[in-house]
Amino acid sequence: MIYAMNLYDIREGKEDTYREYMQRSVEVMAGIDVEPVASGHKPLKTMTGKSRGHFAVMKFGSMSDFDTLMERQEQNGINQLREESTTNYIWTLYEDWDIGAWLYSE
């Protein structure tokens, strides 16, 4: 299992374009082991660095599932919508980590 964490700003006036990006992304997820974990906007406090106005965390069953989604988005011209509608985009992939087991392992 892997997690994708996205931090970004939606460009002013491009909210509808970003909405279309999200809707079309959901359409191409059929048959892929992917699900949203969390999302948020309007940061309440920035601890350090540059604040981004939105975040989303997605869970993928495997790296192959992530790659399949990226291929489908590319084939369908969906990524262009994200590029047009967002700025300050950071996308990072993480391996699953059982932090509880790690804390109490010897």
Contacts in CASP RR format, 6 or more apart in sequence:
PFRMAT RR
TARGET T0000
AUTHOR 0000-0000-0000
METHOD contacts of the structure
MODEL  1
MIYAMNLYDIREGKEDTYREYMQRSVEVMAGIDVEPVASGHKPLKTMTGK
SRGHFAVMKFGSMSDFDTLMERQEQNGINQLREESTTNYIWTLYEDWDIG
AWLYSE
1 59 0 8 1.000
1 60 0 8 1.000
1 61 0 8 1.000
1 62 0 8 1.000
1 95 0 8 1.000
1 96 0 8 1.000
2 59 0 8 1.000
2 60 0 8 1.000
2 61 0 8 1.000
2 62 0 8 1.000
2 63 0 8 1.000
2 66 0 8 1.000
2 93 0 8 1.000
2 94 0 8 1.000
2 95 0 8 1.000
2 96 0 8 1.000
3 37 0 8 1.000
3 57 0 8 1.000
3 58 0 8 1.000
3 59 0 8 1.000
3 60 0 8 1.000
3 93 0 8 1.000
3 94 0 8 1.000
3 96 0 8 1.000
4 57 0 8 1.000
4 58 0 8 1.000
4 60 0 8 1.000
4 66 0 8 1.000
4 91 0 8 1.000
4 92 0 8 1.000
4 93 0 8 1.000
4 94 0 8 1.000
5 55 0 8 1.000
5 56 0 8 1.000
5 57 0 8 1.000
5 90 0 8 1.000
5 91 0 8 1.000
5 92 0 8 1.000
5 93 0 8 1.000
5 94 0 8 1.000
6 54 0 8 1.000
6 55 0 8 1.000
6 56 0 8 1.000
6 57 0 8 1.000
6 58 0 8 1.000
6 89 0 8 1.000
6 90 0 8 1.000
6 91 0 8 1.000
7 52 0 8 1.000
7 53 0 8 1.000
7 54 0 8 1.000
7 55 0 8 1.000
7 88 0 8 1.000
7 89 0 8 1.000
7 90 0 8 1.000
8 52 0 8 1.000
8 53 0 8 1.000
8 54 0 8 1.000
8 55 0 8 1.000
8 86 0 8 1.000
8 87 0 8 1.000
8 88 0 8 1.000
8 89 0 8 1.000
8 90 0 8 1.000
9 52 0 8 1.000
9 53 0 8 1.000
9 54 0 8 1.000
9 86 0 8 1.000
9 87 0 8 1.000
9 88 0 8 1.000
10 18 0 8 1.000
10 53 0 8 1.000
10 54 0 8 1.000
10 85 0 8 1.000
10 86 0 8 1.000
11 84 0 8 1.000
11 85 0 8 1.000
11 86 0 8 1.000
11 87 0 8 1.000
14 84 0 8 1.000
14 85 0 8 1.000
14 86 0 8 1.000
15 85 0 8 1.000
17 81 0 8 1.000
17 84 0 8 1.000
17 85 0 8 1.000
18 81 0 8 1.000
18 82 0 8 1.000
18 85 0 8 1.000
18 86 0 8 1.000
20 81 0 8 1.000
21 78 0 8 1.000
21 81 0 8 1.000
21 82 0 8 1.000
21 85 0 8 1.000
24 76 0 8 1.000
24 78 0 8 1.000
24 81 0 8 1.000
25 69 0 8 1.000
25 73 0 8 1.000
25 78 0 8 1.000
28 69 0 8 1.000
28 72 0 8 1.000
28 73 0 8 1.000
28 76 0 8 1.000
28 78 0 8 1.000
29 69 0 8 1.000
32 60 0 8 1.000
32 65 0 8 1.000
32 68 0 8 1.000
32 69 0 8 1.000
32 72 0 8 1.000
33 60 0 8 1.000
33 61 0 8 1.000
33 62 0 8 1.000
33 65 0 8 1.000
34 58 0 8 1.000
34 59 0 8 1.000
34 60 0 8 1.000
34 61 0 8 1.000
34 65 0 8 1.000
34 66 0 8 1.000
34 69 0 8 1.000
35 58 0 8 1.000
35 59 0 8 1.000
36 56 0 8 1.000
36 57 0 8 1.000
36 58 0 8 1.000
36 59 0 8 1.000
37 57 0 8 1.000
37 58 0 8 1.000
37 59 0 8 1.000
38 55 0 8 1.000
38 56 0 8 1.000
38 57 0 8 1.000
39 54 0 8 1.000
39 55 0 8 1.000
39 56 0 8 1.000
39 57 0 8 1.000
40 54 0 8 1.000
40 55 0 8 1.000
40 56 0 8 1.000
41 53 0 8 1.000
41 54 0 8 1.000
41 55 0 8 1.000
42 53 0 8 1.000
43 51 0 8 1.000
43 52 0 8 1.000
43 53 0 8 1.000
50 88 0 8 1.000
52 88 0 8 1.000
52 90 0 8 1.000
60 66 0 8 1.000
60 69 0 8 1.000
63 93 0 8 1.000
66 93 0 8 1.000
72 78 0 8 1.000
73 79 0 8 1.000
82 89 0 8 1.000
END
